[in-house]
Each structure stands twice: as C-alpha cells, then as structure tokens.
Amino acid sequence: MLNTENKILDNLGVKSLKITDEGFPLSLTLINDAPKKLYYIGDIELLNEANNIAIVGARSADLYAKHFTSSLVKALSRYPAIIVSGGAKGIDMTAHVAALENSMPTIIVLGSGILASQLDMNSFFIKKLRETKGSLIISEFEPFAVAQRWTFAYRNRLIAALSRSTVLIQAAKESGSLITAKYALKYKKNLFAFSAQGFNLNFAGNHELLESGKAKSLNSAEDIIFQQFPSLIETSAPHIVSDLREPKNASVENTKTEIIKPSESSNNKILADTLLTLIESGIHSFEHLKIRAEINPTTLSMLLSRLEVKGEIGRAINGEFFRTTG
C-alpha cells in the first residue's frame, strides 16, 4: 500500500525526504520540534540556509508595503539570494512573484498539504511555480491535509529555520508574521523589520520590534546584504550609485558642483534615473535619497516632483516614495 501511495505521489511530481535521509536540511534537524518528513516539488537543493532570505508580512498588505517588497527583491537579485515565504496572499505572494520576475529562486513553505494547495486561491501561481525551474514548494503535512489556523503558525518555524535572515515587511500588533519573527530570534537568525516612517497601526509590530532592539532596521537591500553576503559586496554587483562616485583625480567639491546644477538637463536626466534606481532598491525616504545620491535638497525636491508628475513614482501617506512604473 505504501509503495502504491509513493508511486501515485511520484506521478504527481511530489517527492519526500525523511529526517534520516541524506540531504535533509541541517537547519531543520537542529530545532526542537523538527519535522520527521518533508514533501516537496522542485529543486530540494535550494534548501541552503546560507543564501535563504525569508520575507514575510501581512496578507492584507497596503500598496506601499508591496512596492517596497518588490523593490527589495529586485535589489537582492544582484546577489545569490533565495527568497523564502509562505505562499499566502499579500507580502508572501508579492515576494514570490518578484523573485520569479527577477529570475531568482524562490521557496514556498506551505501551511497545508502540498497537493491540497492546488485547490486554494493561489492555485494558478502554484501551477506556474511547479513549471518553473529553480523553485521549490515544501510542506511537512500529509499531501492532502487541509490548512487550519494552527498549521500556518506551525509552518512559520520552518520559514525561520530554513533562512539565514528573516525580513518583516509589514505587521500589525497581533500579526501572524510576528510568529515567524519570534522563531527567527529563537533560532538566533538575522531579523530585520522595515522601518516605515510615521505612525501607522499596520506597522505597529515592526515598530515594537525595532524599539525593543530585537530587530535590525531595514531601509534598503544593503542592510541585509552587509549581514548575509559581506564578502560579495564589492565583487558581485556594482554600487547602485557608482555613476555618481567621485573620480579618483577629482575633488569632492568639483564633483558635487557638477552634479547638482539644475540648469544642465543631461545631469538632471542622470540624477532622475539614479533616483529611480535608488527607490527601486528600497531607499524611499527623502533624507536617505539625499544622502545616497549626494543631491542638495532643492534639486532633489525638484527632481522628485517631476518624477511624481510624470507618474513614475508615488508618495505614500508617510511621505516616502515608491516606484509606480518600470
């Protein structure tokens, strides 16, 4: 009977891995309530903790949080990062979709059986993911097990355990995403929380973790990269504002004077493109943009206003900017 069941699962593309099998993720064997078996579809070799970054957040995430997530994943695509999340609507799905759009591997950790997931609201995406090389869907539950409230909370420990870093994008005070954050702390992993500016109850969980010092502040992809890929910072990708770096034989004063002349349309075009790149990479506040692009406030305000009028960027209720096109 067992052989018959395994044959059926194999025909459906579902494979399994026991905790005693070679290749079972070491990071999962080290937790107290380790799963005895994993069911999976896709490339099991993606379960490499060194490259895995968990991105989690609210199911009912707002547009601002989703834009930040997409920008963050795009910036991370310059590095050998693998995006891990739970496959739910909202931030989870935004992270998975952004990973695929940027040709990045992505791992879905389900709170239901791996075949039961084919019947839910994300079935179209799950089907697409199954057909995509460099992706993985896993579950510790029996293949047709239906998701329940406790199973989602329980699977969150796997998301944290499988990832070297966990990123909390948006969480209200009682958000289920905070469970993943707590597991990340328990397992002594890197924990980041998006430091959305202004008072917003949708980010109350983020602010609480930041104010307590339990999470590191996340403003751009570089905050994660410095922790996760320190040896690759100078070798795997050019600096996102490399075009504005000071020439070796030029003075800082002369370089800045050349950059900030608002009368020179060619310079303004370069600066506008740079601002779009910075915003896409996860830098959204006026102050951070001013520092990173080395633009004076007057010129920066003018350029941001033009981009906003053209519809290339938007401004959130807290004053931060996000990419709307491109």
N, C-alpha and C positions, 0 to 999 in steps of 0.2 A: 504494500500500500504506500509506504514511504517513497519507494523508488518511482512509483507511478506519479505521486504528487510532485516529486522533484522534476520528473520529465515534463509534466504539464507547465510548471513554472519556467523551466528552461525554454520551452517552446514560446512562452510569452516574453522571453528576454529577461526573466528575473533569476538572479543568482543569489547565493547565500554564502556567508562566511562565519564560521564559529570562532569563538574567542580562543580556542585551542589551535586554530588553523594558522599557518604561516601567512603573513600579510595582513593579519588583523591589526587595526591601528593601535600602536603602543599607547597613545594618549588615552584611549578608552579603557585599556586594561588597568590603568593607574587610578581610576576613580572608584570610590567605594561601591557604588551600585552599577558596575559595568554591565553592559548588555551581553548576554550569552551568545547572541547571534544577530547578524545584520543581513537584511535582504537588500539587494541593490540592483540598479540598472545603470550601466555605463562604465566608466573607467574608474575602477576601485583604487588605482594608483594615485588618484588625486588626493587621497586622504593623507596628505603630507603636511603636518602641523606647521612646519617652518614657513610655508607660503600661504597658509589659510588665514583669511580675514573675515570674521563674522560681521555682517551688517544687519541690524535689527531695528525695529521701531513700530510705530502704531499702524494698525490696519486702516484706520480712518485718517491717515496722514494728510496734512494740508499740502497745497501746491508748492509752497516754499520748501518744505522738508523733502519732497520728492525731487525738486530741482537740485537741491544740494546733494542728494544721494546720487543722482545721475552724474553730476559734475565730479563728485568724489571718485566714483568707479572709473570714469573716463581718465582721470588723473592717475589712478592706480594702475591702469592698463599699461603704463610705461614700464612697470616692474613685474616680476614673476609672481604676481598675486593671484590667489584663487578665492573667489567670493563664495562665502557660505551663508545660507539663510534658511528660513523655514518654509518658503513657498506660499506664504499667506498673501492676501491682497494687501495693498499699502506699500510700506517700505520694503518688505521682503521681496515682493514681486518687482518693484522698481529696481532693486539691486540686481536681481537675476537677469532682467531684460537688458539693463545697461551693460552687464557683463557680456551677454551674447552679442550686443550691438558693437562692442569694442573687442570682439574676438578673444574674450577671456574665459578660462574655465570657470564653471560655477557648480556648486554642490547644494542640492536641496535636501534638507533633513525633515522628513515628514512626521506629522503627529498622528498619522493614520497608517493603515497597511499600504504597501506600495502599489497594490492593484486597486484598492478602494479609492485611491486618489484620482484614478482615471474618471471617476464618476462625479467629481466635485466641480465647482465653478471654474477652476483653473485647468480643466481637462485639455483644452486646446493648447495651452502653454506646455503642460506636461508632455503631451504628444510631441510637440516641437522639440522639446528638450531631449526626449528619448532618441530623436533622429539626429541630434547634434553631436558631433564628435568633440570630445573634450568636456563632457559634462557628466554629472553623477547624481543619481537620486538614491537615497538610502532611508531605511526605516528599521527599527528594532521590533516592530509589531508584526503579527502574522499578516500575510499578504492582503487578505480581505477585511482586516479589522477596521471597524468604523471609528473615526475620531471622536473623542469625548473631551470634556473640559480638562480633565487631569492629564490626558495623553499629550496635549500641547505643552503644558507646563513641564511634563516629564522629559519631552524631547529637547527642551531648551538646554538641558545639561549637556546633551551631545553636541549641540551647536557650539557651546562654550569650550567643551573639552577638545573638540577637533580643531580649534582655531588658536593661533598664537595670540591674536588680538581680537577683541570684540569692540564694535563700534555701535553706540546707541545714538540713533539719529533723532528720534522724537518719542518721548514717553511722558504721559501724564502721571500724576502721583500714584495711581493704582494700576499702571500699565503692566500687562503680562511680560513686556520686554524687559522689565526690571528683574524678572526672574533669571533671564539669561545673564544680565549684568552681575547678579549676585553669585551665580555659578562661576563666572569669569574671575571674580575676586576670590572665591573659594579655591579655585584651581591655580591661583597665582598667575593669571594671564594678564596681558596688557588690556586695560579698559579705558576706552575713550568715550566722551559724551560731547555731542555737538553743542557748542556754547552759543546757542541762539540768543541774540541780544534782545533786551526789552522784557517786560513781564508778560508772559503768555502761559496760561494754565496747561496748554498742550505740551509744554516743555518743562513742566514742574518737576518731573522725575529727573530730567537732565540736570537742572539747576541744583537739585538736592544732592546728587552725586558729586557735582563739581564743588559745591560749597563745603561739603564734608571732606573733600580731598581724596575721595575714593576713586574718582575717575580723572583722567588727564583731559585737559581742554582740547577740543578738536575745532580748528578753524580752517584747515586745509589738509590736503593729502600728505603734505610734507610732515605734519605732526605724527602721522602713522609711520611713514617711510623711515624717518630717523630712528624709530624704535625697532622696526621689523627688518629693514634692509639697509643698515648703516654702511655696509661695505660696497653697496651698489649705487650709492647716491651720486658719485662722481663718474661712474663708468657705464651705467645702463641707460641713462637718458640725459639730454642736455637740460640745463636750468631753464625753467619756463620763461624767464625774462632775460635769457642770455643775450638777446639783441641789444639790450639796454645796459649791459655791463660796461664798466669803464675800460676804455682801451689802455693797454699796458703803458703806452707812452704819452697818455693824455692826462691832464689834471682833472680832478673831480669837478672843480668849478666850471671848467670849459665844457665838460661833457654834459653837465646838467643844464647849462645855459643853452646848449644846442638842442636839447630835448624839449625844453618847456616853452619854446617860442610858439605862441598860439597862432602867429601870422603865417607860419610855414605849414601849408596844407599837407605836404608829404610827411612831415614829422607827426602831425595830428593823426594821419591815417595809420602810421606805425603804432602810435600810442593807443589809438582806439582798438586796433587788433590785439595789442598786448593786454589791454583791459579785458577784452572778451576772453582771451586765453586764461587770464588770472581768475576771472569769475567762473569759467568752466572748470577750473582746477579746484574750486572750493573756497576761494577767497571772496567774501561777499561784503564786508563792511567797508565804509569809506576810508577809515583810518588804515586798515590793512592794505587796501588798494594804493593809498597814497605812499605808504612805506615801500611796498614791493615794486611799484612802478617808478618810484622816485619822481613824482609829479607834484608841483605845487597845488594847493587846494583850489585855487581859482581855475587853473587849467583842467584839473580833474573834474570839478563840478560841471564845467562847460562840456567836456567830452562825455561824461555820463548822461547829461541831459540830452545831448544829441543822440546817443545810442538809445535812450529811452523813447524819444520822439520817433525814431526810426523803427521802434518795435523790436529791437534786437536784445534788449534787456528789460526786466521788470523790477519794480521795487516792492518789497514786502512791507507789511504793516509796521514792522520794527525798523524800517529804514534800510535794510540790507538789500543788495542787488542779486538778481538771478538771471540766468540766460533763458531767453524765450525761443530763440531760433538757432539754427546751425547745428 
